Amino acid sequence: MGDDPDPGRESERGQASVELIGAIPALLIALLIAAQLVVAGHALWSAALAARAGARASVVGRDPARAARRALPGVLRKGARIGEDGGVSVRVAVPRLLPGLPEVRVGSKSSLGPGDG
């Protein structure tokens, strides 16, 4: 009476656990890829904001490179490359979530004329 009504189910009892253990690495990799894409997007957004800040500084007669660098988040400032040819360009290295990933740089360029502010 205490017997399992479906004797074929005994062989399937541990199957869900084994499948979950097999799927965890794939889920972690997908999560890391998504997080790295978010970090890259943030770096690109920050570079665009910094280029705009530099362009504004240039229009009002201030140092555009200094303004652009100050507009960047601290983690992106160290390796930032800022140029001032025909506008202000900002290139930053995307922070890597895993040390083995190659360095990827993203950037943006902005220029303003009088009254564009």
N, CA, C and O atoms as a MOPAC input file, in Angstrom:
PM7 MOZYME 1SCF
protein

 N      0.81000 1    -1.17900 1     0.00000 1
 C      0.00000 1     0.00000 1     0.00000 1
 C      0.86200 1     1.25500 1     0.00000 1
 O      0.45100 1     2.28200 1    -0.54000 1
 N      2.04600 1     1.19000 1     0.59500 1
 C      2.94000 1     2.32400 1     0.59200 1
 C      3.76900 1     2.37300 1    -0.67000 1
 O      4.65900 1     3.21400 1    -0.79700 1
 N      3.49000 1     1.48500 1    -1.60300 1
 C      4.24400 1     1.44600 1    -2.85200 1
 C      3.87600 1     2.62300 1    -3.74700 1
 O      2.76000 1     3.14000 1    -3.70000 1
 N      4.83300 1     3.02800 1    -4.55300 1
 C      4.60900 1     4.09300 1    -5.51300 1
 C      3.62500 1     3.58600 1    -6.56500 1
 O      3.84100 1     2.51000 1    -7.12200 1
 N      2.55000 1     4.32600 1    -6.85500 1
 C      1.57400 1     3.85000 1    -7.82000 1
 C      2.13700 1     3.74800 1    -9.23500 1
 O      1.60000 1     3.00900 1   -10.06100 1
 N      3.20200 1     4.47500 1    -9.52200 1
 C      3.80700 1     4.43300 1   -10.85400 1
 C      5.26400 1     4.03100 1   -10.71000 1
 O      6.11200 1     4.89700 1   -10.49300 1
 N      5.58200 1     2.75900 1   -10.82200 1
 C      6.95600 1     2.30800 1   -10.60600 1
 C      7.95000 1     2.89500 1   -11.61100 1
 O      9.14600 1     2.90900 1   -11.31900 1
 N      7.52500 1     3.37400 1   -12.76100 1
 C      8.43600 1     3.96000 1   -13.74500 1
 C      8.97200 1     5.31900 1   -13.30900 1
 O      9.96600 1     5.79000 1   -13.86200 1
 N      8.34400 1     5.95000 1   -12.34400 1
 C      8.76700 1     7.27800 1   -11.89000 1
 C     10.01200 1     7.22100 1   -11.01600 1
 O     10.69900 1     8.23100 1   -10.86400 1
 N     10.31800 1     6.06700 1   -10.44100 1
 C     11.49800 1     5.96600 1    -9.57200 1
 C     12.77000 1     6.33900 1   -10.31100 1
 O     13.66900 1     6.93200 1    -9.71500 1
 N     12.87100 1     6.01100 1   -11.58100 1
 C     14.09100 1     6.31000 1   -12.33600 1
 C     14.17000 1     7.79000 1   -12.71600 1
 O     15.23000 1     8.26200 1   -13.12500 1
 N     13.06000 1     8.52800 1   -12.58800 1
 C     13.03500 1     9.93900 1   -12.96200 1
 C     13.17800 1    10.87700 1   -11.76800 1
 O     13.21200 1    12.09300 1   -11.95500 1
 N     13.26100 1    10.36000 1   -10.57500 1
 C     13.27500 1    11.21200 1    -9.39000 1
 C     14.43400 1    12.19400 1    -9.36300 1
 O     14.22800 1    13.35100 1    -8.99700 1
 N     15.60500 1    11.80100 1    -9.72200 1
 C     16.77000 1    12.68900 1    -9.67200 1
 C     17.02900 1    13.42900 1   -10.96500 1
 O     17.98700 1    14.19600 1   -11.05600 1
 N     16.19800 1    13.21700 1   -11.96300 1
 C     16.43400 1    13.81800 1   -13.27000 1
 C     16.36800 1    15.34200 1   -13.23200 1
 O     17.20300 1    16.00600 1   -13.84600 1
 N     15.40900 1    15.89800 1   -12.53500 1
 C     15.28600 1    17.35900 1   -12.47800 1
 C     16.51300 1    17.98300 1   -11.82000 1
 O     16.98500 1    19.02900 1   -12.26600 1
 N     17.03100 1    17.36200 1   -10.77800 1
 C     18.22200 1    17.88700 1   -10.11300 1
 C     19.43000 1    17.84900 1   -11.03700 1
 O     20.21400 1    18.79700 1   -11.07100 1
 N     19.58300 1    16.78100 1   -11.77000 1
 C     20.70900 1    16.65500 1   -12.69900 1
 C     20.58300 1    17.68700 1   -13.81500 1
 O     21.58000 1    18.28700 1   -14.21600 1
 N     19.37600 1    17.89800 1   -14.31700 1
 C     19.16600 1    18.88900 1   -15.37000 1
 C     19.45300 1    20.30000 1   -14.85500 1
 O     20.02800 1    21.11500 1   -15.57600 1
 N     19.06400 1    20.58800 1   -13.63300 1
 C     19.32600 1    21.89600 1   -13.05600 1
 C     20.82500 1    22.13300 1   -12.91000 1
 O     21.32100 1    23.21000 1   -13.24000 1
 N     21.53700 1    21.13900 1   -12.42200 1
 C     22.99100 1    21.26100 1   -12.26800 1
 C     23.64900 1    21.46700 1   -13.63000 1
 O     24.63000 1    22.20300 1   -13.73700 1
 N     23.12600 1    20.83300 1   -14.65800 1
 C     23.66600 1    21.01200 1   -16.00200 1
 C     23.36000 1    22.37400 1   -16.58600 1
 O     24.12900 1    22.88500 1   -17.40000 1
 N     22.25100 1    22.96900 1   -16.18500 1
 C     21.83700 1    24.26100 1   -16.75100 1
 C     22.46900 1    25.45000 1   -16.03500 1
 O     22.54800 1    26.53500 1   -16.61300 1
 N     22.91600 1    25.28000 1   -14.81100 1
 C     23.46300 1    26.40100 1   -14.03200 1
 C     24.64900 1    27.07800 1   -14.73200 1
 O     24.66600 1    28.30800 1   -14.79300 1
 N     25.63600 1    26.35300 1   -15.26100 1
 C     26.74000 1    27.04800 1   -15.94600 1
 C     26.26600 1    27.88500 1   -17.14000 1
 O     26.76200 1    28.99000 1   -17.35700 1
 N     25.31900 1    27.36500 1   -17.90500 1
 C     24.80800 1    28.13000 1   -19.04800 1
 C     24.08200 1    29.38700 1   -18.58200 1
 O     24.20700 1    30.44100 1   -19.20700 1
 N     23.33400 1    29.28900 1   -17.50600 1
 C     22.64100 1    30.45800 1   -16.96300 1
 C     23.63300 1    31.50500 1   -16.44700 1
 O     23.43100 1    32.70300 1   -16.64100 1
 N     24.69700 1    31.05400 1   -15.79400 1
 C     25.70700 1    31.98400 1   -15.29500 1
 C     26.43300 1    32.69500 1   -16.43500 1
 O     26.70900 1    33.89200 1   -16.35100 1
 N     26.73800 1    31.96200 1   -17.49000 1
 C     27.39700 1    32.57200 1   -18.65100 1
 C     26.48600 1    33.60500 1   -19.29100 1
 O     26.93200 1    34.69600 1   -19.64700 1
 N     25.20600 1    33.26500 1   -19.44000 1
 C     24.25100 1    34.22200 1   -20.02200 1
 C     24.13900 1    35.47000 1   -19.14900 1
 O     24.05200 1    36.58500 1   -19.66400 1
 N     24.14100 1    35.28500 1   -17.84200 1
 C     24.06100 1    36.42000 1   -16.92200 1
 C     25.30500 1    37.30600 1   -17.02600 1
 O     25.19300 1    38.53200 1   -17.02700 1
 N     26.48200 1    36.69600 1   -17.11200 1
 C     27.72000 1    37.47300 1   -17.25600 1
 C     27.76500 1    38.23200 1   -18.57800 1
 O     28.22700 1    39.37200 1   -18.62200 1
 N     27.29200 1    37.61400 1   -19.64600 1
 C     27.25800 1    38.29600 1   -20.94400 1
 C     26.31600 1    39.49000 1   -20.88200 1
 O     26.64700 1    40.57200 1   -21.36800 1
 N     25.14900 1    39.30000 1   -20.28800 1
 C     24.19100 1    40.40000 1   -20.16300 1
 C     24.76600 1    41.52400 1   -19.30800 1
 O     24.61800 1    42.69900 1   -19.64400 1
 N     25.41700 1    41.17100 1   -18.21100 1
 C     26.00500 1    42.19400 1   -17.33100 1
 C     27.12900 1    42.94100 1   -18.05000 1
 O     27.26000 1    44.15400 1   -17.88700 1
 N     27.93600 1    42.24000 1   -18.83800 1
 C     29.01800 1    42.90000 1   -19.57400 1
 C     28.45700 1    43.86200 1   -20.60900 1
 O     29.02000 1    44.93500 1   -20.82700 1
 N     27.35400 1    43.49200 1   -21.24800 1
 C     26.71700 1    44.39600 1   -22.20800 1
 C     26.17400 1    45.64200 1   -21.51900 1
 O     26.24800 1    46.74000 1   -22.07000 1
 N     25.63300 1    45.47900 1   -20.33000 1
 C     25.14500 1    46.63000 1   -19.56500 1
 C     26.31500 1    47.55700 1   -19.21400 1
 O     26.19300 1    48.77600 1   -19.33100 1
 N     27.43800 1    46.99000 1   -18.78900 1
 C     28.61400 1    47.79300 1   -18.44800 1
 C     29.13300 1    48.52800 1   -19.69400 1
 O     29.52800 1    49.69000 1   -19.60200 1
 N     29.13400 1    47.86800 1   -20.84200 1
 C     29.58200 1    48.51300 1   -22.08100 1
 C     28.64400 1    49.66000 1   -22.45900 1
 O     29.10100 1    50.72000 1   -22.88600 1
 N     27.35300 1    49.45400 1   -22.30700 1
 C     26.39400 1    50.51700 1   -22.59000 1
 C     26.58100 1    51.71600 1   -21.67800 1
 O     26.48700 1    52.86400 1   -22.11200 1
 N     26.84500 1    51.43500 1   -20.41500 1
 C     27.08800 1    52.52000 1   -19.45700 1
 C     28.35500 1    53.29500 1   -19.83600 1
 O     28.38000 1    54.52200 1   -19.74400 1
 N     29.39300 1    52.59300 1   -20.25500 1
 C     30.63600 1    53.25900 1   -20.65300 1
 C     30.40300 1    54.14300 1   -21.87800 1
 O     30.91800 1    55.26000 1   -21.94200 1
 N     29.63700 1    53.65500 1   -22.84100 1
 C     29.33900 1    54.44000 1   -24.04300 1
 C     28.50100 1    55.66400 1   -23.69000 1
 O     28.76500 1    56.76100 1   -24.18200 1
 N     27.50400 1    55.48300 1   -22.84800 1
 C     26.66400 1    56.60100 1   -22.41100 1
 C     27.51000 1    57.65500 1   -21.68600 1
 O     27.36100 1    58.85300 1   -21.92600 1
 N     28.38500 1    57.20200 1   -20.81300 1
 C     29.24200 1    58.11600 1   -20.05600 1
 C     30.19400 1    58.86800 1   -20.97500 1
 O     30.44800 1    60.05400 1   -20.76300 1
 N     30.72500 1    58.19400 1   -21.99300 1
 C     31.61400 1    58.85800 1   -22.95200 1
 C     30.85500 1    59.94400 1   -23.71200 1
 O     31.39800 1    61.01900 1   -23.96600 1
 N     29.62000 1    59.67200 1   -24.07100 1
 C     28.81500 1    60.66600 1   -24.78600 1
 C     28.53600 1    61.88400 1   -23.90300 1
 O     28.62500 1    63.02100 1   -24.36600 1
 N     28.20500 1    61.64900 1   -22.65100 1
 C     27.96500 1    62.76100 1   -21.72600 1
 C     29.23600 1    63.58300 1   -21.50100 1
 O     29.18500 1    64.81100 1   -21.42600 1
 N     30.36000 1    62.90200 1   -21.39700 1
 C     31.62700 1    63.59700 1   -21.18100 1
 C     32.01000 1    64.42200 1   -22.41000 1
 O     32.50800 1    65.54000 1   -22.27600 1
 N     31.77800 1    63.87800 1   -23.60400 1
 C     32.07800 1    64.62600 1   -24.82800 1
 C     31.20800 1    65.87300 1   -24.90600 1
 O     31.67200 1    66.94000 1   -25.30900 1
 N     29.97400 1    65.73400 1   -24.52700 1
 C     29.06800 1    66.89900 1   -24.53100 1
 C     29.51900 1    67.94900 1   -23.51000 1
 O     29.49300 1    69.14700 1   -23.79100 1
 N     29.92800 1    67.49400 1   -22.33300 1
 C     30.42000 1    68.43700 1   -21.31300 1
 C     31.67100 1    69.15300 1   -21.80700 1
 O     31.83700 1    70.35100 1   -21.57300 1
 N     32.54900 1    68.42700 1   -22.48800 1
 C     33.75100 1    69.05100 1   -23.04300 1
 C     33.42300 1    70.06000 1   -24.12900 1
 O     34.04200 1    71.12000 1   -24.21000 1
 N     32.44100 1    69.72500 1   -24.96500 1
 C     32.04400 1    70.65100 1   -26.02600 1
 C     31.43600 1    71.92100 1   -25.43800 1
 O     31.69700 1    73.01800 1   -25.93000 1
 N     30.63900 1    71.78100 1   -24.40600 1
 C     30.06400 1    72.96200 1   -23.74000 1
 C     31.16400 1    73.83400 1   -23.13400 1
 O     31.13200 1    75.06000 1   -23.24000 1
 N     32.13200 1    73.18300 1   -22.50300 1
 C     33.23500 1    73.93600 1   -21.89900 1
 C     34.01000 1    74.69500 1   -22.97100 1
 O     34.42800 1    75.83200 1   -22.75000 1
 N     34.20000 1    74.07700 1   -24.12300 1
 C     34.92300 1    74.71800 1   -25.20800 1
 C     34.20200 1    75.97300 1   -25.69700 1
 O     34.84100 1    76.98200 1   -25.99500 1
 N     32.88700 1    75.91100 1   -25.77800 1
 C     32.10000 1    77.04800 1   -26.25400 1
 C     32.20200 1    78.23900 1   -25.30400 1
 O     32.21200 1    79.38700 1   -25.74800 1
 N     32.27800 1    77.97200 1   -24.00600 1
 C     32.33800 1    79.08100 1   -23.03900 1
 C     33.76200 1    79.45700 1   -22.66700 1
 O     33.97200 1    80.25700 1   -21.75400 1
 N     34.75200 1    78.88800 1   -23.36500 1
 C     36.12800 1    79.29200 1   -23.16000 1
 C     36.86700 1    78.56800 1   -22.04600 1
 O     37.91100 1    79.04200 1   -21.59700 1
 N     36.35900 1    77.45200 1   -21.59600 1
 C     37.05600 1    76.68200 1   -20.56400 1
 C     37.78500 1    75.50600 1   -21.19900 1
 O     37.65200 1    75.24700 1   -22.39500 1
 N     38.55600 1    74.79900 1   -20.38200 1
 C     39.34600 1    73.66500 1   -20.85500 1
 C     38.42900 1    72.47000 1   -21.13900 1
 O     37.88700 1    71.87900 1   -20.20500 1
 N     38.24700 1    72.10600 1   -22.41300 1
 C     37.32500 1    71.01500 1   -22.73200 1
 C     37.79300 1    69.64700 1   -22.23800 1
 O     36.97100 1    68.83000 1   -21.82300 1
 N     39.09700 1    69.38500 1   -22.27500 1
 C     39.60500 1    68.08900 1   -21.81700 1
 C     39.35900 1    67.91500 1   -20.32300 1
 O     38.97200 1    66.83600 1   -19.87500 1
 N     39.58100 1    68.96300 1   -19.56700 1
 C     39.35600 1    68.88200 1   -18.11200 1
 C     37.87300 1    68.66800 1   -17.81300 1
 O     37.51900 1    67.85300 1   -16.96200 1
 N     37.01200 1    69.40100 1   -18.51300 1
 C     35.57200 1    69.25800 1   -18.28400 1
 C     35.10300 1    67.85600 1   -18.65500 1
 O     34.29500 1    67.26300 1   -17.94100 1
 N     35.60700 1    67.32500 1   -19.76800 1
 C     35.21200 1    65.98100 1   -20.19100 1
 C     35.67200 1    64.93500 1   -19.17700 1
 O     34.91100 1    64.03800 1   -18.81600 1
 N     36.91600 1    65.05400 1   -18.72200 1
 C     37.43800 1    64.08900 1   -17.75800 1
 C     36.65800 1    64.13900 1   -16.44500 1
 O     36.38200 1    63.09900 1   -15.84700 1
 N     36.30300 1    65.34000 1   -15.99900 1
 C     35.54900 1    65.48100 1   -14.74500 1
 C     34.13400 1    64.92500 1   -14.87300 1
 O     33.54100 1    64.52000 1   -13.87400 1
 N     33.58500 1    64.89900 1   -16.08500 1
 C     32.22900 1    64.39100 1   -16.29500 1
 C     32.17600 1    62.86200 1   -16.30200 1
 O     31.10200 1    62.27400 1   -16.17900 1
 N     33.33200 1    62.22600 1   -16.44600 1
 C     33.36500 1    60.76000 1   -16.46400 1
 C     33.28200 1    60.19200 1   -15.05200 1
 O     33.78400 1    60.80600 1   -14.11000 1
 N     32.65400 1    59.02400 1   -14.89300 1
 C     32.71300 1    58.33900 1   -13.59500 1
 C     34.16000 1    57.97300 1   -13.27400 1
 O     34.96400 1    57.76500 1   -14.18300 1
 N     34.48800 1    57.89300 1   -12.00800 1
 C     35.86000 1    57.63100 1   -11.58000 1
 C     36.49400 1    56.41300 1   -12.21200 1
 O     37.67400 1    56.44800 1   -12.55900 1
 N     35.75500 1    55.35000 1   -12.37000 1
 C     36.31700 1    54.11100 1   -12.90900 1
 C     36.71600 1    54.25300 1   -14.38400 1
 O     37.54500 1    53.48400 1   -14.87200 1
 N     36.14600 1    55.20900 1   -15.08400 1
 C     36.45600 1    55.38800 1   -16.50200 1
 C     37.49800 1    56.46900 1   -16.76600 1
 O     37.99500 1    56.57700 1   -17.88700 1
 N     37.83500 1    57.26200 1   -15.77300 1
 C     38.74800 1    58.39700 1   -15.96800 1
 C     40.18000 1    57.98800 1   -16.29200 1
 O     40.83400 1    58.61800 1   -17.12300 1
 N     40.66400 1    56.94600 1   -15.64500 1
 C     42.09300 1    56.61300 1   -15.71400 1
 C     42.60100 1    56.45000 1   -17.14300 1
 O     43.59300 1    57.08000 1   -17.50800 1
 N     41.96800 1    55.64600 1   -17.93900 1
 C     42.48100 1    55.38900 1   -19.28300 1
 C     41.76600 1    56.16100 1   -20.37400 1
 O     41.89200 1    55.81900 1   -21.55000 1
 N     41.02300 1    57.18600 1   -20.01700 1
 C     40.25000 1    57.93200 1   -21.01100 1
 C     41.17100 1    58.69000 1   -21.95700 1
 O     42.18600 1    59.25300 1   -21.54500 1
 N     40.80200 1    58.69300 1   -23.21600 1
 C     41.52500 1    59.45200 1   -24.22700 1
 C     40.59300 1    60.55300 1   -24.72000 1
 O     39.49200 1    60.28600 1   -25.20100 1
 N     41.04500 1    61.77500 1   -24.59300 1
 C     40.21000 1    62.91500 1   -24.94500 1
 C     40.91400 1    63.72000 1   -26.02300 1
 O     42.06600 1    64.12100 1   -25.85800 1
 N     40.22000 1    63.95400 1   -27.12200 1
 C     40.77700 1    64.72800 1   -28.22900 1
 C     39.92300 1    65.95000 1   -28.50500 1
 O     38.74600 1    66.00500 1   -28.15000 1
 N     40.54800 1    66.93500 1   -29.15100 1
 C     39.85200 1    68.19900 1   -29.41600 1
 C     39.98400 1    68.62200 1   -30.87300 1
 O     40.27900 1    69.78500 1   -31.14900 1
 N     39.77500 1    67.71600 1   -31.79600 1
 C     39.89500 1    68.06000 1   -33.21000 1
 C     38.49800 1    68.10700 1   -33.84000 1
 O     37.87300 1    67.07100 1   -34.06000 1
 N     38.02300 1    69.31500 1   -34.12400 1
 C     36.69800 1    69.47100 1   -34.71800 1
 C     35.57700 1    69.10300 1   -33.76200 1
 O     34.52300 1    68.63800 1   -34.19500 1
 N     35.78400 1    69.29800 1   -32.50300 1
 C     34.82400 1    68.91000 1   -31.46400 1
 C     35.58900 1    68.21500 1   -30.35100 1
 O     36.82000 1    68.20500 1   -30.35400 1
 N     34.89200 1    67.65200 1   -29.43200 1
 C     35.54200 1    66.94100 1   -28.33300 1
 C     35.19200 1    65.45500 1   -28.46500 1
 O     34.02200 1    65.07700 1   -28.50400 1
 N     36.22900 1    64.63300 1   -28.53400 1
 C     36.00900 1    63.18300 1   -28.59800 1
 C     36.51200 1    62.54600 1   -27.31200 1
 O     37.54400 1    62.94000 1   -26.76700 1
 N     35.77500 1    61.56700 1   -26.84300 1
 C     36.12300 1    60.84900 1   -25.61300 1
 C     36.06400 1    59.36300 1   -25.90300 1
 O     35.05000 1    58.85100 1   -26.37800 1
 N     37.16400 1    58.66900 1   -25.61300 1
 C     37.21100 1    57.20200 1   -25.74100 1
 C     37.61000 1    56.62400 1   -24.39200 1
 O     38.55300 1    57.09300 1   -23.75500 1
 N     36.87500 1    55.59600 1   -23.96400 1
 C     37.14000 1    54.96600 1   -22.67100 1
 C     37.18100 1    53.45200 1   -22.84500 1
 O     36.57300 1    52.89700 1   -23.76100 1
 N     37.90400 1    52.80500 1   -21.95600 1
 C     37.95000 1    51.34300 1   -21.93900 1
 C     36.73800 1    50.83400 1   -21.16300 1
 O     36.41300 1    51.34500 1   -20.09200 1
 N     36.08200 1    49.83100 1   -21.71300 1
 C     34.94500 1    49.22000 1   -21.02700 1
 C     35.49400 1    48.37500 1   -19.87700 1
 O     36.34400 1    47.51400 1   -20.10300 1
 N     35.02500 1    48.60400 1   -18.65600 1
 C     35.48200 1    47.76100 1   -17.53400 1
 C     35.12500 1    46.29400 1   -17.79900 1
 O     34.03200 1    45.98000 1   -18.26900 1
 N     36.05900 1    45.42200 1   -17.49200 1
 C     35.86500 1    43.98700 1   -17.74300 1
 C     35.40600 1    43.28600 1   -16.46900 1
 O     35.99500 1    43.46500 1   -15.40300 1
 N     34.35900 1    42.49500 1   -16.59000 1
 C     33.86900 1    41.73400 1   -15.44900 1
 C     34.70600 1    40.48300 1   -15.20200 1
 O     34.77200 1    39.98500 1   -14.07800 1
 N     35.34300 1    39.98000 1   -16.25300 1
 C     36.25000 1    38.84100 1   -16.13300 1
 C     37.62300 1    39.26200 1   -16.63100 1
 O     37.72300 1    39.88400 1   -17.68900 1
 N     38.68400 1    38.94000 1   -15.89900 1
 C     40.02500 1    39.40300 1   -16.27100 1
 C     40.51300 1    38.91600 1   -17.63000 1
 O     41.34900 1    39.58600 1   -18.23600 1
 N     40.04200 1    37.80400 1   -18.12800 1
 C     40.54200 1    37.26200 1   -19.38900 1
 C     39.94900 1    37.89900 1   -20.63300 1
 O     40.39100 1    37.59400 1   -21.74100 1
 N     38.98100 1    38.75500 1   -20.48900 1
 C     38.35100 1    39.37000 1   -21.65500 1
 C     39.28100 1    40.39400 1   -22.29800 1
 O     40.05800 1    41.04600 1   -21.60100 1
 N     39.21000 1    40.54200 1   -23.62300 1
 C     40.05500 1    41.53400 1   -24.29000 1
 C     39.57200 1    42.95200 1   -23.97500 1
 O     38.41300 1    43.15900 1   -23.61500 1
 N     40.47100 1    43.91500 1   -24.11500 1
 C     40.09200 1    45.30300 1   -23.87100 1
 C     39.25600 1    45.81000 1   -25.03700 1
 O     39.61000 1    45.63300 1   -26.20300 1
 N     38.15400 1    46.43600 1   -24.70100 1
 C     37.27200 1    47.04000 1   -25.69900 1
 C     37.12300 1    48.50700 1   -25.32300 1
 O     36.87900 1    48.84300 1   -24.16400 1
 N     37.27400 1    49.37800 1   -26.32200 1
 C     37.12200 1    50.81300 1   -26.08700 1
 C     35.90100 1    51.30600 1   -26.85000 1
 O     35.63600 1    50.87100 1   -27.97100 1
 N     35.17000 1    52.21100 1   -26.23500 1
 C     34.03100 1    52.85100 1   -26.88400 1
 C     34.22800 1    54.35200 1   -26.78300 1
 O     34.95900 1    54.83100 1   -25.91700 1
 N     33.58200 1    55.08800 1   -27.66000 1
 C     33.76600 1    56.52000 1   -27.61000 1
 C     32.63800 1    57.28500 1   -28.26000 1
 O     31.72500 1    56.72500 1   -28.86800 1
 N     32.74300 1    58.58800 1   -28.10300 1
 C     31.74800 1    59.48800 1   -28.65600 1
 C     32.42100 1    60.81500 1   -28.97100 1
 O     33.47400 1    61.15000 1   -28.42800 1
 N     31.78000 1    61.55900 1   -29.86500 1
 C     32.30500 1    62.87100 1   -30.23100 1
 C     31.15600 1    63.86800 1   -30.22900 1
 O     30.04400 1    63.54700 1   -30.64700 1
 N     31.43200 1    65.07400 1   -29.75800 1
 C     30.41500 1    66.10200 1   -29.70200 1
 C     31.02700 1    67.44900 1   -30.03500 1
 O     32.17400 1    67.72900 1   -29.68700 1
 N     30.25400 1    68.27100 1   -30.70800 1
 C     30.68700 1    69.64700 1   -30.96500 1
 C     29.47000 1    70.54700 1   -30.88600 1
 O     28.36400 1    70.15400 1   -31.25800 1
 N     29.68300 1    71.73600 1   -30.40700 1
 C     28.61900 1    72.72100 1   -30.26800 1
 C     29.07600 1    74.03400 1   -30.88700 1
 O     30.24700 1    74.40700 1   -30.80900 1
 N     28.15300 1    74.69900 1   -31.48300 1
 C     28.42500 1    76.03000 1   -31.96100 1
 C     27.74900 1    77.03300 1   -31.03000 1
 O     26.99600 1    76.63100 1   -30.14300 1
 N     27.99400 1    78.29500 1   -31.20700 1
 C     27.32300 1    79.29200 1   -30.36800 1
 C     25.80200 1    79.15600 1   -30.46400 1
 O     25.24700 1    79.08100 1   -31.56000 1
 N     25.14200 1    79.12500 1   -29.32000 1
 C     23.69900 1    78.99700 1   -29.27600 1
 C     23.16900 1    77.57000 1   -29.26900 1
 O     21.96200 1    77.37000 1   -29.14000 1
 N     24.04600 1    76.56900 1   -29.40300 1
 C     23.61000 1    75.16500 1   -29.39800 1
 C     23.32300 1    74.65400 1   -27.99600 1
 O     22.48100 1    73.77200 1   -27.82800 1
 N     24.00300 1    75.18700 1   -26.98200 1
 C     23.97800 1    74.87700 1   -25.60000 1
 C     23.17600 1    73.82200 1   -25.07500 1
 O     23.18200 1    73.58400 1   -23.86700 1

